[in-house]
């Protein structure tokens, strides 16, 4: 019932009230009126009448008529950092701008939970699924393919469906170079002074480690030590443990620290209060991910911000215009110097659907 106990308006009621055809009203309510070249004044009139008379779209009925539910899903691994928050917010804005309904869920980096979650989404007849950071994206691809649901991978790639990720190798190489540039004035700098902490066994971590090692060897020579101390996951506690063990063996923190995410950065911050002023004054940090508050820590910290807007723009373009072959698209991240706060996708209201155009580098798996 509409406010006041009145029967809710139908498309045909709104057609009579607005003086427009039922198909025009339908186009306005499902968000396709611009494609139909319907005047904005007409669209605003119909939208205001719909609100005034308590009209709401019956998605189930529309799905039966159009063989589409109007639901678009995004599965994240977790909600634990700004990157995934910005990804979710940007996704919702783009879906709503298309007159559709977004569904955002988490798979908790658990393959079984990921599969059961996707099966639930498919049972609700979602039209499309964006799969972000899945531990086993190819098994999710098979489930979506059986259901006839369009899908692609974000953040972590699969081999069976198109993927859009950050260029983790290039970003890590550039971040490592920035740390080494800051350390260049330190006397007697050796390869062992720069170490990587944090990460996982996933594609993104492996690519970041590969970029880190390549940049070290480009600077110190091809035989330079790797010095990669990868904790078993994106975990502050495990990163803290790895750093504490390093300090116990070496007697101090390394002069340069590459941290694999802002989650792992929390582990580094946990060991800093026990360090001397001399160690802290000598410390340079690089973090693959971005947090504006971390940028203003008392020691130099370079951060690599993943370009959420361009990742999403490219992903939606590829969803709308599928490619004939499976490809991996890489979007370059942005190096943020110390003590720099950049505009964020989280600064914009969720309803803002004006985004930059994507720029990406491509690779075929």
NUMAR-902334 format. One record per residue (C-alpha): x, y, z. Coordinates in Angstrom, 3 decimals, decimal comma. Layout:
! NUMAR-902334
<node east="X" north="Y" up="Z"/>
...
END
This chain:
! NUMAR-902334
<node east="0,000" north="0,000" up="0,000"/>
<node east="1,136" north="3,556" up="-0,656"/>
<node east="1,274" north="6,205" up="2,093"/>
<node east="-2,199" north="6,870" up="3,497"/>
<node east="-3,380" north="3,308" up="2,730"/>
<node east="-3,866" north="3,965" up="-0,983"/>
<node east="-3,102" north="1,331" up="-3,593"/>
<node east="0,365" north="1,713" up="-5,106"/>
<node east="0,488" north="3,286" up="-8,544"/>
<node east="1,228" north="1,167" up="-11,594"/>
<node east="3,067" north="2,074" up="-14,774"/>
<node east="-0,317" north="2,614" up="-16,434"/>
<node east="-1,407" north="5,009" up="-13,658"/>
<node east="1,788" north="7,009" up="-14,129"/>
<node east="1,217" north="6,975" up="-17,877"/>
<node east="-2,195" north="8,627" up="-17,455"/>
<node east="-0,941" north="11,123" up="-14,861"/>
<node east="2,054" north="12,196" up="-16,925"/>
<node east="0,445" north="12,070" up="-20,350"/>
<node east="3,235" north="9,788" up="-21,588"/>
<node east="3,052" north="6,312" up="-23,052"/>
<node east="3,512" north="3,260" up="-20,815"/>
<node east="6,756" north="2,420" up="-22,656"/>
<node east="8,099" north="5,937" up="-21,934"/>
<node east="7,251" north="5,556" up="-18,242"/>
<node east="8,918" north="2,138" up="-18,178"/>
<node east="12,083" north="3,525" up="-19,789"/>
<node east="12,282" north="6,306" up="-17,198"/>
<node east="11,774" north="3,922" up="-14,283"/>
<node east="14,338" north="1,377" up="-15,470"/>
<node east="16,954" north="4,046" up="-16,222"/>
<node east="17,099" north="3,626" up="-20,018"/>
<node east="15,363" north="6,917" up="-20,885"/>
<node east="18,546" north="8,632" up="-22,096"/>
<node east="19,113" north="5,863" up="-24,650"/>
<node east="15,513" north="6,384" up="-25,809"/>
<node east="16,230" north="10,143" up="-26,124"/>
<node east="13,381" north="11,008" up="-23,794"/>
<node east="13,450" north="14,607" up="-22,588"/>
<node east="14,916" north="15,182" up="-19,145"/>
<node east="11,864" north="17,250" up="-18,130"/>
<node east="9,619" north="14,292" up="-18,963"/>
<node east="11,848" north="11,939" up="-16,979"/>
<node east="11,824" north="14,271" up="-13,958"/>
<node east="8,025" north="14,558" up="-14,094"/>
<node east="7,562" north="10,787" up="-14,192"/>
<node east="10,101" north="10,236" up="-11,404"/>
<node east="8,390" north="12,808" up="-9,163"/>
<node east="4,951" north="11,293" up="-9,851"/>
<node east="6,328" north="7,815" up="-9,062"/>
<node east="7,645" north="9,038" up="-5,723"/>
<node east="4,465" north="10,986" up="-4,934"/>
<node east="2,194" north="8,014" up="-5,640"/>
<node east="4,348" north="5,350" up="-3,980"/>
<node east="5,367" north="3,484" up="-7,104"/>
<node east="8,009" north="0,764" up="-6,643"/>
<node east="9,368" north="-1,586" up="-9,301"/>
<node east="8,362" north="-5,214" up="-8,929"/>
<node east="11,752" north="-6,721" up="-9,751"/>
<node east="10,427" north="-10,270" up="-9,712"/>
<node east="7,716" north="-9,469" up="-12,238"/>
<node east="10,127" north="-7,483" up="-14,381"/>
<node east="12,561" north="-10,388" up="-14,299"/>
<node east="9,877" north="-12,793" up="-15,523"/>
<node east="8,969" north="-10,440" up="-18,376"/>
<node east="12,549" north="-9,646" up="-19,419"/>
<node east="14,384" north="-12,808" up="-18,251"/>
<node east="16,476" north="-10,428" up="-16,124"/>
<node east="16,261" north="-9,813" up="-12,383"/>
<node east="17,951" north="-6,392" up="-12,336"/>
<node east="20,415" north="-7,685" up="-9,693"/>
<node east="24,181" north="-7,289" up="-10,159"/>
<node east="26,559" north="-8,941" up="-7,691"/>
<node east="30,024" north="-8,128" up="-6,372"/>
<node east="31,841" north="-10,676" up="-4,222"/>
<node east="34,722" north="-9,265" up="-2,175"/>
<node east="37,246" north="-11,294" up="-0,174"/>
<node east="36,829" north="-9,095" up="2,946"/>
<node east="35,835" north="-5,534" up="3,882"/>
<node east="39,093" north="-4,832" up="5,718"/>
<node east="40,739" north="-1,941" up="3,867"/>
<node east="40,077" north="1,229" up="1,886"/>
<node east="40,685" north="-0,502" up="-1,441"/>
<node east="37,795" north="-2,929" up="-0,979"/>
<node east="35,588" north="-0,209" up="0,527"/>
<node east="36,219" north="2,039" up="-2,472"/>
<node east="35,661" north="-0,910" up="-4,826"/>
<node east="32,266" north="-1,627" up="-3,226"/>
<node east="31,178" north="2,026" up="-3,243"/>
<node east="32,220" north="2,605" up="-6,848"/>
<node east="30,523" north="-0,628" up="-7,922"/>
<node east="27,235" north="0,328" up="-6,241"/>
<node east="27,246" north="3,787" up="-7,853"/>
<node east="27,772" north="2,365" up="-11,328"/>
<node east="25,095" north="-0,304" up="-10,926"/>
<node east="22,522" north="2,195" up="-9,623"/>
<node east="23,338" north="4,556" up="-12,495"/>
<node east="22,148" north="1,770" up="-14,788"/>
<node east="18,841" north="1,526" up="-12,943"/>
<node east="19,798" north="-1,841" up="-11,424"/>
<node east="20,188" north="-3,152" up="-7,877"/>
<node east="23,680" north="-3,936" up="-6,476"/>
<node east="24,393" north="-6,863" up="-4,145"/>
<node east="27,758" north="-6,856" up="-2,304"/>
<node east="28,860" north="-9,930" up="-0,350"/>
<node east="32,087" north="-11,362" up="1,099"/>
<node east="33,684" north="-14,764" up="0,565"/>
<node east="36,136" north="-14,327" up="3,511"/>
<node east="39,019" north="-15,811" up="1,443"/>
<node east="37,451" north="-19,237" up="1,998"/>
<node east="37,009" north="-21,351" up="-1,191"/>
<node east="34,036" north="-23,300" up="0,187"/>
<node east="32,285" north="-20,154" up="1,405"/>
<node east="32,976" north="-18,433" up="-1,915"/>
<node east="31,311" north="-21,260" up="-3,831"/>
<node east="28,264" north="-21,462" up="-1,544"/>
<node east="27,858" north="-17,669" up="-1,639"/>
<node east="27,961" north="-17,623" up="-5,436"/>
<node east="25,447" north="-20,465" up="-5,586"/>
<node east="23,090" north="-18,392" up="-3,408"/>
<node east="23,516" north="-15,372" up="-5,686"/>
<node east="22,820" north="-17,512" up="-8,738"/>
<node east="19,692" north="-18,867" up="-7,061"/>
<node east="18,427" north="-15,266" up="-6,900"/>
<node east="18,933" north="-15,040" up="-10,692"/>
<node east="21,529" north="-12,261" up="-10,647"/>
<node east="22,227" north="-10,905" up="-14,117"/>
<node east="25,982" north="-10,329" up="-13,714"/>
<node east="28,716" north="-11,097" up="-11,163"/>
<node east="31,978" north="-9,247" up="-10,491"/>
<node east="34,347" north="-11,598" up="-8,646"/>
<node east="36,966" north="-9,700" up="-6,610"/>
<node east="39,922" north="-11,407" up="-4,955"/>
<node east="38,527" north="-14,955" up="-5,097"/>
<node east="40,829" north="-17,765" up="-3,977"/>
<node east="39,520" north="-20,064" up="-6,743"/>
<node east="38,025" north="-17,879" up="-9,492"/>
<node east="37,953" north="-20,687" up="-12,071"/>
<node east="35,525" north="-22,799" up="-10,016"/>
<node east="33,273" north="-19,734" up="-9,699"/>
<node east="33,537" north="-19,271" up="-13,464"/>
<node east="32,245" north="-22,814" up="-13,997"/>
<node east="29,243" north="-22,195" up="-11,729"/>
<node east="28,418" north="-18,926" up="-13,517"/>
<node east="28,862" north="-20,534" up="-16,926"/>
<node east="26,432" north="-23,332" up="-16,022"/>
<node east="23,900" north="-20,702" up="-14,928"/>
<node east="24,459" north="-18,542" up="-18,022"/>
<node east="25,495" north="-15,524" up="-15,910"/>
<node east="27,970" north="-12,987" up="-17,266"/>
<node east="30,973" north="-12,539" up="-14,982"/>
<node east="34,560" north="-11,364" up="-14,757"/>
<node east="37,379" north="-11,276" up="-12,198"/>
<node east="38,697" north="-8,243" up="-10,328"/>
<node east="41,901" north="-7,853" up="-8,278"/>
<node east="42,936" north="-11,520" up="-8,672"/>
<node east="42,803" north="-13,139" up="-12,129"/>
<node east="41,514" north="-16,495" up="-13,273"/>
<node east="42,385" north="-18,445" up="-16,404"/>
<node east="38,868" north="-19,080" up="-17,724"/>
<node east="37,274" north="-15,612" up="-17,575"/>
<node east="38,392" north="-12,072" up="-18,365"/>
<node east="40,193" north="-10,379" up="-15,465"/>
<node east="40,998" north="-6,795" up="-14,493"/>
<node east="43,730" north="-6,267" up="-11,891"/>
<node east="46,246" north="-3,707" up="-10,771"/>
<node east="49,652" north="-4,032" up="-12,398"/>
<node east="51,205" north="-5,424" up="-9,239"/>
<node east="54,624" north="-6,163" up="-10,740"/>
<node east="55,157" north="-2,686" up="-12,197"/>
<node east="53,734" north="-1,055" up="-9,054"/>
<node east="56,054" north="-3,047" up="-6,771"/>
<node east="59,070" north="-2,314" up="-8,975"/>
<node east="58,323" north="1,423" up="-8,870"/>
<node east="57,633" north="1,366" up="-5,115"/>
<node east="60,928" north="-0,439" up="-4,439"/>
<node east="62,774" north="2,086" up="-6,575"/>
<node east="61,214" north="4,906" up="-4,528"/>
<node east="62,389" north="3,317" up="-1,263"/>
<node east="65,902" north="2,873" up="-2,666"/>
<node east="65,916" north="6,466" up="-3,890"/>
<node east="65,106" north="7,673" up="-0,379"/>
<node east="67,786" north="5,379" up="1,096"/>
<node east="70,432" north="6,510" up="-1,415"/>
<node east="71,856" north="9,097" up="0,977"/>
<node east="72,394" north="6,496" up="3,732"/>
<node east="76,058" north="5,452" up="4,072"/>
<node east="77,105" north="1,846" up="3,406"/>
<node east="73,715" north="0,762" up="2,034"/>
<node east="73,620" north="-2,963" up="1,147"/>
<node east="70,949" north="-5,212" up="-0,353"/>
<node east="70,116" north="-6,770" up="3,025"/>
<node east="69,019" north="-3,334" up="4,302"/>
<node east="65,792" north="-3,611" up="2,260"/>
<node east="63,291" north="-6,375" up="3,100"/>
<node east="59,698" north="-7,268" up="2,182"/>
<node east="57,157" north="-8,337" up="4,805"/>
<node east="53,577" north="-9,552" up="4,496"/>
<node east="51,591" north="-11,160" up="1,753"/>
<node east="49,993" north="-14,398" up="0,755"/>
<node east="50,309" north="-17,151" up="-1,836"/>
<node east="47,983" north="-15,318" up="-4,246"/>
<node east="48,748" north="-13,778" up="-7,636"/>
<node east="48,936" north="-10,191" up="-6,355"/>
<node east="51,460" north="-11,011" up="-3,626"/>
<node east="53,605" north="-13,099" up="-5,967"/>
<node east="53,705" north="-10,302" up="-8,536"/>
<node east="54,611" north="-7,734" up="-5,880"/>
<node east="57,406" north="-9,962" up="-4,570"/>
<node east="58,665" north="-10,455" up="-8,119"/>
<node east="58,711" north="-6,688" up="-8,751"/>
<node east="60,453" north="-6,075" up="-5,414"/>
<node east="63,214" north="-8,594" up="-6,139"/>
<node east="63,693" north="-7,317" up="-9,704"/>
<node east="64,108" north="-3,720" up="-8,513"/>
<node east="66,577" north="-4,766" up="-5,793"/>
<node east="68,688" north="-6,705" up="-8,254"/>
<node east="68,571" north="-3,876" up="-10,793"/>
<node east="69,987" north="-1,605" up="-8,077"/>
<node east="72,475" north="-3,873" up="-6,284"/>
<node east="73,311" north="-6,406" up="-9,005"/>
<node east="71,813" north="-9,642" up="-10,243"/>
<node east="73,145" north="-11,678" up="-7,302"/>
<node east="71,557" north="-9,479" up="-4,590"/>
<node east="69,650" north="-11,340" up="-1,869"/>
<node east="65,851" north="-11,439" up="-2,094"/>
<node east="65,075" north="-10,816" up="1,617"/>
<node east="61,379" north="-11,635" up="1,296"/>
<node east="59,659" north="-12,517" up="4,583"/>
<node east="56,127" north="-13,365" up="3,557"/>
<node east="53,673" north="-13,836" up="6,406"/>
<node east="50,990" north="-16,471" up="5,881"/>
<node east="48,258" north="-14,046" up="4,946"/>
<node east="47,171" north="-10,424" up="5,095"/>
<node east="47,366" north="-10,363" up="8,893"/>
<node east="48,663" north="-7,681" up="11,294"/>
<node east="49,460" north="-10,323" up="13,932"/>
<node east="51,459" north="-12,559" up="11,588"/>
<node east="53,331" north="-9,583" up="10,135"/>
<node east="54,133" north="-8,388" up="13,672"/>
<node east="55,442" north="-11,890" up="14,438"/>
<node east="57,608" north="-11,967" up="11,304"/>
<node east="59,081" north="-8,535" up="12,080"/>
<node east="59,686" north="-9,411" up="15,748"/>
<node east="61,525" north="-12,585" up="14,683"/>
<node east="63,627" north="-10,566" up="12,240"/>
<node east="64,537" north="-8,028" up="14,948"/>
<node east="65,454" north="-10,816" up="17,362"/>
<node east="67,835" north="-12,337" up="14,791"/>
<node east="69,309" north="-9,114" up="13,390"/>
<node east="69,155" north="-6,862" up="16,438"/>
<node east="67,171" north="-4,125" up="14,675"/>
<node east="64,676" north="-3,325" up="11,905"/>
<node east="65,969" north="-3,159" up="8,332"/>
<node east="66,571" north="0,368" up="7,076"/>
<node east="64,068" north="-0,123" up="4,266"/>
<node east="60,794" north="-2,051" up="4,624"/>
<node east="58,417" north="-2,981" up="1,793"/>
<node east="54,995" north="-3,825" up="3,296"/>
<node east="52,558" north="-5,774" up="1,134"/>
<node east="49,303" north="-4,015" up="2,201"/>
<node east="47,874" north="-1,569" up="4,729"/>
<node east="46,684" north="-4,611" up="6,716"/>
<node east="50,286" north="-5,790" up="7,047"/>
<node east="51,324" north="-2,199" up="7,832"/>
<node east="49,451" north="-2,502" up="11,126"/>
<node east="51,886" north="-5,264" up="12,093"/>
<node east="54,845" north="-2,971" up="11,417"/>
<node east="53,327" north="-0,207" up="13,532"/>
<node east="53,057" north="-2,679" up="16,415"/>
<node east="56,840" north="-3,137" up="16,670"/>
<node east="57,800" north="0,531" up="16,281"/>
<node east="57,278" north="1,661" up="19,921"/>
<node east="60,117" north="-0,665" up="20,993"/>
<node east="62,573" north="0,796" up="18,464"/>
<node east="65,166" north="3,449" up="19,264"/>
<node east="65,005" north="6,963" up="17,860"/>
<node east="68,144" north="6,166" up="15,849"/>
<node east="66,415" north="3,233" up="14,118"/>
<node east="63,234" north="5,217" up="13,425"/>
<node east="65,198" north="8,163" up="12,011"/>
<node east="66,928" north="5,756" up="9,617"/>
<node east="63,718" north="3,984" up="8,522"/>
<node east="62,102" north="4,237" up="5,059"/>
<node east="58,873" north="2,342" up="4,315"/>
<node east="56,987" north="1,495" up="1,141"/>
<node east="53,421" north="0,173" up="1,364"/>
<node east="51,539" north="-1,415" up="-1,530"/>
<node east="48,133" north="0,151" up="-0,837"/>
<node east="47,158" north="3,560" up="0,394"/>
<node east="45,851" north="5,173" up="3,540"/>
<node east="45,995" north="8,980" up="3,862"/>
<node east="46,702" north="8,844" up="7,591"/>
<node east="49,666" north="6,481" up="7,191"/>
<node east="51,135" north="8,905" up="4,675"/>
<node east="51,780" north="11,352" up="7,536"/>
<node east="53,789" north="9,029" up="9,806"/>
<node east="57,018" north="10,593" up="11,152"/>
<node east="59,284" north="8,532" up="8,853"/>
<node east="59,136" north="8,591" up="5,020"/>
<node east="56,470" north="6,190" up="3,730"/>
<node east="55,776" north="5,797" up="0,013"/>
<node east="52,400" north="4,272" up="-0,838"/>
<node east="51,106" north="2,603" up="-3,984"/>
<node east="47,424" north="3,388" up="-4,496"/>
<node east="45,424" north="1,060" up="-6,714"/>
<node east="43,302" north="2,921" up="-9,267"/>
<node east="39,799" north="1,824" up="-8,272"/>
<node east="37,966" north="4,110" up="-10,709"/>
<node east="39,856" north="2,876" up="-13,746"/>
<node east="39,634" north="-0,761" up="-12,679"/>
<node east="35,844" north="-0,473" up="-12,365"/>
<node east="35,381" north="1,566" up="-15,546"/>
<node east="37,268" north="-1,025" up="-17,541"/>
<node east="35,445" north="-3,914" up="-15,836"/>
<node east="32,003" north="-2,478" up="-16,622"/>
<node east="33,037" north="-1,772" up="-20,208"/>
<node east="34,187" north="-5,377" up="-20,616"/>
<node east="31,000" north="-6,673" up="-19,009"/>
<node east="28,907" north="-4,626" up="-21,459"/>
<node east="31,123" north="-5,490" up="-24,443"/>
<node east="32,590" north="-8,970" up="-23,841"/>
<node east="35,804" north="-9,864" up="-25,648"/>
<node east="36,108" north="-12,908" up="-27,869"/>
<node east="39,146" north="-14,222" up="-25,978"/>
<node east="40,017" north="-14,449" up="-22,288"/>
<node east="42,487" north="-11,713" up="-21,357"/>
<node east="44,120" north="-10,236" up="-18,287"/>
<node east="43,897" north="-6,435" up="-18,206"/>
<node east="46,342" north="-4,618" up="-15,932"/>
<node east="45,717" north="-1,100" up="-14,614"/>
<node east="48,798" north="0,835" up="-13,434"/>
<node east="48,620" north="1,936" up="-9,769"/>
<node east="49,692" north="5,405" up="-8,594"/>
<node east="52,781" north="6,108" up="-6,458"/>
<node east="51,974" north="8,480" up="-3,590"/>
<node east="54,971" north="10,335" up="-2,059"/>
<node east="55,265" north="10,767" up="1,722"/>
<node east="53,016" north="13,289" up="3,459"/>
<node east="50,612" north="13,461" up="0,544"/>
<node east="46,837" north="13,052" up="0,798"/>
<node east="45,082" north="12,417" up="-2,518"/>
<node east="41,400" north="12,692" up="-3,443"/>
<node east="39,721" north="9,351" up="-2,909"/>
<node east="36,805" north="7,474" up="-4,487"/>
<node east="35,402" north="7,452" up="-0,945"/>
<node east="35,185" north="11,266" up="-1,063"/>
<node east="32,346" north="11,096" up="-3,588"/>
<node east="28,749" north="10,331" up="-2,676"/>
<node east="27,642" north="6,857" up="-3,717"/>
<node east="25,197" north="8,397" up="-6,200"/>
<node east="27,966" north="10,124" up="-8,178"/>
<node east="28,343" north="8,195" up="-11,419"/>
<node east="30,852" north="10,498" up="-13,156"/>
<node east="34,143" north="8,639" up="-13,470"/>
<node east="37,441" north="8,876" up="-15,326"/>
<node east="38,042" north="6,865" up="-18,480"/>
<node east="40,057" north="3,667" up="-17,996"/>
<node east="43,665" north="3,261" up="-19,005"/>
<node east="45,038" north="-0,275" up="-18,824"/>
<node east="47,829" north="-2,507" up="-19,960"/>
<node east="46,729" north="-5,870" up="-21,321"/>
<node east="48,108" north="-9,370" up="-21,018"/>
<node east="46,725" north="-12,688" up="-22,195"/>
<node east="46,959" north="-15,427" up="-19,532"/>
END
